[in-house]
Amino acid sequence: MSQQTVARHKTALSRTALSRPMATALSDGLLDPTCSVFDYGCGKGDDIRHLRSSGYEVGGWDPTHRPNAHRTPAKVVNLGYVLNVIERPNERADVLRAAWALAEDLLIVSARMNWDARDLVGRPMGDGLVTRTGTFQKFYDQNELSGWIEETLGIKPHAAAPGIFYLFRDEAAAQRFVASRVYTYRPRVRIDPQEHYEANKEILQPLFDFMRNHARAPSPGELPLEQSEAIREALGSLGRAQRLVRQVTDDAYWDQVTIQRRAELLTYVALSRFGRRPRFSQLDKPVAKDLRALFGNYQEACVQADRLLLACGDQPMLYVNARGSRIGKQTPSALYVHRSALGELSPLLQVYEGCARVLVGTVEHATMVKLSVTEPQVSYLVYPQFDQDPHPTLQSAITVNLRKLSVDWRDYSRSESPPLLHRKEEFLGPDDPRRSLYERLTRSEMKAGLYEHPERIGTLRGWQATLEGAGVRFQGHRLVRA
Ligand SMILES: C[S@@+](CC[C@H](N)C(=O)[O-])C[C@H]1O[C@@H](n2cnc3c(N)ncnc32)[C@H](O)[C@@H]1O
């Protein structure tokens, strides 16, 4: 088949919802109705329609479906699943450059991944294949796509999700994005009921939140003007308001907040090292202030973060750290942690997980993270029914190998006996409200003898047989006689 007869016009799908790259940018807070959007290679224009109906100013061009539209610059440009369908590598690079030239703030680039090709029948052509319908498809490895983008544009892309990358025009915006990915956790706070505090509680809330998030008091101008004015009017000054907040809370609480914020900042500084480490002036302003307040200066934080990165490459060190973790479930080869508890891991383990996320981005719907202690490998596990099902089954897993820089996907959705979870409480943080319900269930399962043969119960079939043998079933999270 000649290159001319490849049926590019057949590649555009009809979409009933926003495409994954656009939806990802939206959930990452990078799209909002104040920014203009241009969809480069927009296909039938469904994304344009969806965004317009939500009030966005959107344009788009497609050589087949909208050939007469103008290609105009916009704050955000999307190049969604276009590169795959172009059979000539030179043309792919030209298209990427043309889309980047239009992007004022952000370019979103997506392409189909190698695992999408698994069930596809096709004939090899160039570096891809021609499918039965006559369309060309080039499938990418995550790292291959990222490397090719960087080589073509000379700019480091940031992985948003598997097969989706962001390119930021401004380094400060890129750094804001990197910082936003660090998991945060704050311990529960106990407030002494004091009349003066209770009477001004609502007015004080923004100040409280700021102190809690940043582990420091706000500098002038960091709280919105009307909020700081309201505080001043009610309490005389911001200083007095801070003292009141401290009076009704424990010092130990603020010590913990400081430890958490320091860990978050170290994780961020470690992860910002991928690509070129940002200069202090390129950091997001509040983050820069937090670094000064909690580390004295940026250099000190960089030294400590580099130590963490180095330790991440040291398998025995990781092993010891993971084995000492108060959070998560230990198995001989890994530590399993529910996504909601990731912010409670030690800084070293957070950087370990963060390194995998630098490569793969956010794995949508991943409920659980598996940190291998025997190999430099992190897996993102999707258990869609984690909350509802007392023993949820594994639907899919994405595994990132940090030595090979590979990203692989495994589908369990068609398996007749997929792996399943027991003792769900062990994956959660200590103050997670779901814990007591799950613990109660585990106790009754142990009493019923369901865990006597651990080798039988790790997959669905074996577990069902065990339940049947014991004559029990589940009603929600309660074990009842069958
Ligand atoms: C798989 S579709 C993706 C459409 C849309 N972005 C989406 O996500 O639904 C690929 C599109 O790339 C367009 N395309 C092909 N060659 C192109 C080129 N050189 N420049 C821009 N778009 C191109 C095709 O016309 C087709 O509509």
PDBQT file of the ligand as one rigid body, heavy atoms in Angstrom, charges set to zero:
ROOT
HETATM    1  C1  LIG A 501      -7.501   9.515  15.642  1.00  0.00    +0.000 C 
HETATM    2  S1  LIG A 501      -8.054  11.017  14.985  1.00  0.00    +0.000 S 
HETATM    3  C2  LIG A 501      -8.105  12.033  16.409  1.00  0.00    +0.000 C 
HETATM    4  C3  LIG A 501      -9.102  13.144  16.317  1.00  0.00    +0.000 C 
HETATM    5  C4  LIG A 501      -9.307  13.972  17.563  1.00  0.00    +0.000 C 
HETATM    6  N1  LIG A 501      -8.132  14.711  17.938  1.00  0.00    +0.000 N 
HETATM    7  C5  LIG A 501      -9.756  13.099  18.724  1.00  0.00    +0.000 C 
HETATM    8  O1  LIG A 501      -9.008  12.907  19.683  1.00  0.00    +0.000 OA
HETATM    9  O2  LIG A 501     -10.885  12.602  18.666  1.00  0.00    +0.000 OA
HETATM   10  C6  LIG A 501      -6.680  11.569  14.063  1.00  0.00    +0.000 C 
HETATM   11  C7  LIG A 501      -6.940  12.854  13.279  1.00  0.00    +0.000 C 
HETATM   12  O3  LIG A 501      -5.688  13.351  12.818  1.00  0.00    +0.000 OA
HETATM   13  C8  LIG A 501      -5.946  14.049  11.628  1.00  0.00    +0.000 C 
HETATM   14  N2  LIG A 501      -4.687  14.261  10.883  1.00  0.00    +0.000 N 
HETATM   15  C9  LIG A 501      -4.099  13.448   9.990  1.00  0.00    +0.000 A 
HETATM   16  N3  LIG A 501      -2.984  14.015   9.518  1.00  0.00    +0.000 NA
HETATM   17  C10 LIG A 501      -2.863  15.225  10.108  1.00  0.00    +0.000 A 
HETATM   18  C11 LIG A 501      -1.932  16.299  10.014  1.00  0.00    +0.000 A 
HETATM   19  N4  LIG A 501      -0.879  16.233   9.210  1.00  0.00    +0.000 N 
HETATM   20  N5  LIG A 501      -2.151  17.392  10.788  1.00  0.00    +0.000 NA
HETATM   21  C12 LIG A 501      -3.201  17.446  11.625  1.00  0.00    +0.000 A 
HETATM   22  N6  LIG A 501      -4.116  16.476  11.740  1.00  0.00    +0.000 NA
HETATM   23  C13 LIG A 501      -3.955  15.369  10.990  1.00  0.00    +0.000 A 
HETATM   24  C14 LIG A 501      -6.925  13.139  10.913  1.00  0.00    +0.000 C 
HETATM   25  O4  LIG A 501      -7.638  13.835   9.906  1.00  0.00    +0.000 OA
HETATM   26  C15 LIG A 501      -7.803  12.662  12.047  1.00  0.00    +0.000 C 
HETATM   27  O5  LIG A 501      -8.965  13.435  12.157  1.00  0.00    +0.000 OA
ENDROOT
TORSDOF 0
